[in-house]
Amino acid sequence: MILVALALVSAGAFFYYGATCIMSMHVRQEYRRYGIPHLRVFNGTLQMFGAGGVLIGLALTPLGALASLCLCILMLLGLQTRHRLHDPWRLRIPATTLAILNAVLFVLFLRA
């Protein structure tokens, strides 16, 4: 039950952030500030594929484990970018939360 609830939260967040990453003008400006504007659409696409993988993983647990691990790594890379730019901690909270959530999901998928 907890696996399903956490998977739905993760998938919902990453579908939202992935779509926002692709379509939002604000995010477009942020990626320029990060120095990686060429990765914006790719990153958003990875987030949405990861969200789909987490959902499909509810039926195929190895895929869920892989997707949640990849999303965790993606968020850790995002945290590294924020650290490099000396962003305040409040801007790191979403990526930190999603990295932890997907690390927990990874373990839960492995145990399922």
C-alpha positions as CSV (number, residue, x, y, z in Angstrom):
1,M,0.0,0.0,0.0
2,I,2.8,2.4,0.9
3,L,4.6,1.5,-2.3
4,V,1.5,2.5,-4.4
5,A,1.0,5.7,-2.5
6,L,4.7,6.8,-2.8
7,A,4.8,5.8,-6.5
8,L,1.7,7.9,-7.2
9,V,3.3,10.9,-5.4
10,S,6.6,10.5,-7.3
11,A,4.9,9.9,-10.7
12,G,2.6,12.9,-10.2
13,A,5.5,15.2,-9.2
14,F,7.7,14.1,-12.1
15,F,4.9,14.3,-14.7
16,Y,4.2,17.9,-13.5
17,Y,7.9,18.9,-13.3
18,G,8.7,17.3,-16.6
19,A,5.9,19.1,-18.4
20,T,6.8,22.3,-16.7
21,C,10.4,21.9,-17.7
22,I,9.5,21.5,-21.3
23,M,6.8,24.3,-21.5
24,S,7.5,27.0,-18.9
25,M,9.3,30.2,-19.8
26,H,10.4,30.6,-16.2
27,V,12.1,27.2,-16.3
28,R,13.7,28.1,-19.7
29,Q,15.3,31.1,-17.9
30,E,16.4,28.9,-15.0
31,Y,18.2,26.5,-17.3
32,R,20.0,29.5,-18.9
33,R,21.1,30.5,-15.4
34,Y,22.2,26.9,-14.7
35,G,24.4,27.1,-17.9
36,I,22.6,24.1,-19.5
37,P,19.8,25.4,-21.6
38,H,20.4,22.7,-24.2
39,L,19.4,20.0,-21.6
40,R,16.1,21.5,-20.6
41,V,13.8,19.5,-22.9
42,F,15.9,16.3,-22.5
43,N,15.7,16.6,-18.7
44,G,11.9,17.2,-18.8
45,T,11.5,14.2,-21.1
46,L,13.6,12.0,-18.8
47,Q,11.4,13.1,-15.9
48,M,8.2,12.1,-17.7
49,F,9.6,8.8,-18.8
50,G,10.8,8.2,-15.2
51,A,7.3,8.9,-13.9
52,G,5.8,6.5,-16.4
53,G,8.4,3.9,-15.4
54,V,7.5,4.2,-11.8
55,L,3.8,3.7,-12.6
56,I,4.5,0.7,-14.8
57,G,6.8,-0.5,-12.1
58,L,3.8,-1.2,-9.9
59,A,3.1,-4.1,-12.2
60,L,6.8,-4.8,-13.3
61,T,8.8,-4.2,-10.2
62,P,12.3,-4.3,-11.9
63,L,11.2,-1.4,-14.1
64,G,10.0,0.5,-11.1
65,A,13.3,-0.1,-9.3
66,L,15.2,1.1,-12.3
67,A,13.0,4.1,-12.9
68,S,13.1,5.2,-9.3
69,L,16.9,4.8,-9.1
70,C,17.3,6.9,-12.3
71,L,15.0,9.6,-10.9
72,C,17.0,9.7,-7.7
73,I,20.2,10.1,-9.6
74,L,18.6,12.8,-11.7
75,M,17.6,14.7,-8.6
76,L,21.1,14.3,-7.1
77,L,22.6,15.8,-10.3
78,G,20.1,18.7,-9.9
79,L,21.3,19.2,-6.4
80,Q,24.9,19.3,-7.6
81,T,23.9,22.0,-10.1
82,R,22.2,24.0,-7.4
83,H,25.2,23.6,-5.1
84,R,27.5,24.8,-7.9
85,L,25.4,27.9,-8.3
86,H,25.4,28.5,-4.5
87,D,21.6,28.5,-4.5
88,P,20.0,28.8,-1.0
89,W,18.8,25.6,0.7
90,R,15.1,26.6,0.3
91,L,15.6,26.1,-3.5
92,R,17.1,22.7,-2.9
93,I,14.2,21.3,-0.9
94,P,12.1,19.9,-3.9
95,A,15.1,18.0,-5.4
96,T,16.2,16.8,-2.0
97,T,12.7,15.6,-1.1
98,L,12.3,13.8,-4.5
99,A,15.7,12.2,-4.3
100,I,14.9,10.8,-0.9
101,L,11.4,9.7,-2.0
102,N,12.8,7.9,-5.0
103,A,15.6,6.3,-3.0
104,V,12.9,4.9,-0.6
105,L,10.9,3.8,-3.7
106,F,14.0,2.0,-5.0
107,V,14.3,0.0,-1.8
108,L,10.5,-0.8,-1.7
109,F,10.5,-1.9,-5.3
110,L,13.5,-4.2,-4.6
111,R,11.6,-5.8,-1.7
112,A,8.3,-6.2,-3.5
